[in-house]
Structures are given as structure tokens and as C-alpha cells.
Amino acid sequence: MTGGTLYISAQDLRMVHDQAWLFSMLLVAVIVGGMRTTRRGFLRTLHVCAGELWGKVCVLAPHHVIASTLNVKMPSSVRRQMKTAHRHVVRMLIGKRALLGSRRLASKGKHSHSAKHGKKRLNKTVTLYRKMPLKAMSRLWGRFNELELPIFLRRPLLSLYIWMFGCRLDEAEVEDLRHYRNLGEFFRRQLKPDVRPIDDNYVLTSPSDGKILHYGRVENGILEQVKGVTYSLRGFLGPQTWRDAKSTNINHISDTEYQEELGMQPDHDLFHCIIYLAPGDYHRFHSPTNWVLHHRRHFPGELLSVNPGIARWIQGLFNFNERAVYTGTWDHGFFSMCAVGATNVGSIKIYCDEDLKTNTRSKYPEGAYFDKVFQSSIQVAKGSMFGEFNLGSTIVLIFEAPKGFQFKVHDGQKIRFGQALGTLS
């Protein structure tokens, strides 16, 4: 831009003709579609601007098409099957309502046929959700994130994303949006050096920006992903081959026995903390303390959403999802840090582990995992950059500490990288 005039090069024009506008409009649709309140306002604006034309377009929406075809005369068996499929899709999209209904019945003590039916309906919804091609969708989204945007479209499109999700552009090392060639580069943006000071007064600090989903002691080998919804420690970490190469079968032991086999000191407890990274957060994560890294285990699982609403819906969500678990030791014993994948997370990148490849096309049986033992232990310094997500996801910390360890956070708290997470009394 010179003297208030915008000049567009021939290369930019060619990129426009190469469907750049199509991808840009798709990006706008995804951003707007992800915000419930904004979506309503957007639809009202279109209705006012387009009037009757917009009303006709609404009739062609997929859910209206499905609903209208159900009223067309057709064989009763086909119509029945279509209605069943439509009902399952609707339940999947509003499965939270089914979950709330089953909980309401349980809270009233109604162990009746209705309560069992509600639970069965919820299980069907979860099963249908898990059968969706979320990994393929996530790979497609990852490719879309890497599409290069025309220079003149970068500022308006990325500004729209910043406005939608409340990103802090003033904290980014590069504030000029024209320097980000695509959405993926903006996700992985670096921060200015002094924006996130590390709190050295606390033994454990937050590894990333995000929201505290849950934290506390691990009891009987069971962890909570959100309040009242749990997952298994042995299912999450898998066999303890980093301690004993022969301990590959954990099916014959209980969750409590698995926790005891971690070999913790008598005056220590096991703690955990879950941090959820939203789309607007800083997407790199760092080491929360000084520790020594010995082992990596990669579970090429599913890519279900880790949004708190979904986490309340699916029991054992983190045990289903793809994740990279890094285990080692710190001054107080066992320490592990896990990066959990999610829907639309194109990849998980760990800077000290170039061999890690996530969200591949290969198919593996449920529960499969791949181990890597680092030949020389890696010293990880507190606050050092550890890895990055291509979109929001989750960090899970599981560690041993003295009984006097205290968290300095609360459920639902928004936290930033470097802020206090816990300390020893």
C-alpha cells in the first residue's frame, strides 16, 4: 500500500484465480460457524441484507433437506431407516441434552426403565460420534491451515479470527499479520521474550496458556478429566515398560495396584493437572519444571474433541485420543507430561523428538502404542520450549510429589504459561 492506494501484484491475482477466494470464504465460514452467539448475529445480518433470497437459501440447508425428504412418499421400510438415521445424527449433535437428561433422572433416584433408556441412548450417541471420520477431517483441516493466503487477504481474515477468539496480537513477536502466510503459522506464533515471565517462586508452573479442567490427587489409579467424569491411569499411561521391560501385560492388575507399582516414596502422593488450550490461546507449550526425560510412548488413537463440553459427555475420553506421553523423573520422583490430540489438530510437534509423527493415515488396533527410549537422558529446563499444537488441545501432567504439595489454581481458571501451578508447603 503506497499513498493510500492498494497495489496487487500479478502473482496475487493468479492466486485469487487459483481458488484463493474459495478457501478464504471457507475460513470465514469455519470461524463464524464456531461461535454460537456470533453465528446468530451473522444469520440475522444475512436475513436483513438478503431478505427473501436468504429465506430460500435456508430451505436448501442440509438438515432441512433431510427433514423434507422424510415427508416424501416412499416405501415404509426406507422411510423408517431414514428417520432412524436422522434421529441418531440429531442426538449426536445435541448429545449433551441426552447426558443432562440421564443425569437428572439419576439425581432423582429414578432407576427405572426411562433412566436405562436414557443411558442406552447416550451410549448410541457416543458410538455414532466415535465412528465419524474425525482423523480424515483433521488431516484435511491441517492441509487447509497450510494453504498460503494472498497478502491482501491475510490482514482481514486473521483479524476476523483474532476478534472471534480474543487473541492477544500485542503479545506476538510478529504483530504484522501480513507476515503470516497461512492460518497455521498464526496458530504457532511466538511470543515476545518478556511477555510470559516464569514464576521461580513456585516449583511447578503452567506449561501453556489455557483453562484448568481439573487437578488434584490421583486416588486408586483413577483420574478425573472433568468434575465427575473419570479415566483410568493404567489406560492412559499403558504398561510400565520404562521401569521393567517385562511388564507388558497390565490387564491382570487393578488400577490401584498399577498406581502402587509406580514405585513412589512412602511419604509421597501422585498428582495430576489437565490444561485445555482453546483456539485463541498461544499454541506452544513449555516445560513446567526442571526434569529429566527418559521415555516416550505414542498412542495413535482417535481424535475426538477435547472441548470441556465433550469431556463431560464421554467417559475416558483421554484414553481414546491420540497422545504422546513423555515420562521421566524430577527432584521428587516420577514425572510425566502428555500432549493429547483432538479434532482438527493437524499434528503434535515435539522439538526434542523429531521421530514423532501424529495423525497419519495408518490404521492401528485400539490400544496400540509405540515406545521410544532416549539413549541419553534429556535434561529439560523449566520454561524451555517443549512442543506445539496446530490447534487447541490438552496438556496432562501426572507427577509424584510430597504430601505437602499444594496447587495454586482452581477448576475453570484461565492460566498463562509461566504462572504458578503448585508449590511445596
Protein Blocks (a to p, Z undefined) as FASTA:
>chain_A
ZZhiacddfklmmmmmnommmmmmmmmmmmmmmpmklmmmmmmmmmmmnmmmmmmmmmmp
mklmmmmmmmpccdfklmmmmmmmmmmmmmmmmmmmmmmmmmmmmmnopacfklmmmmmm
mmmmmmmmmmpcfklmmmmmmmmmmpccdfklmmmmmmmmmmmnopafklpmblblklpm
bfklmmmpccdfklmccdfkbfbdcfbgcddfbgcddeehiacfbghiacdfklmnopak
klomklmbfklpcfklmmmmnopafkbccddddddddfkbcfbdcdfbdcddfbdcdddb
dfddfbfklmmmmghklmmpgcdddddddfkbpadddddddehiabacdfklmkbcghif
bdcdehiacddddfbacdddehiafbdcfbdcdddddddddfkbccfbdehiacdehiaf
bdcZZ
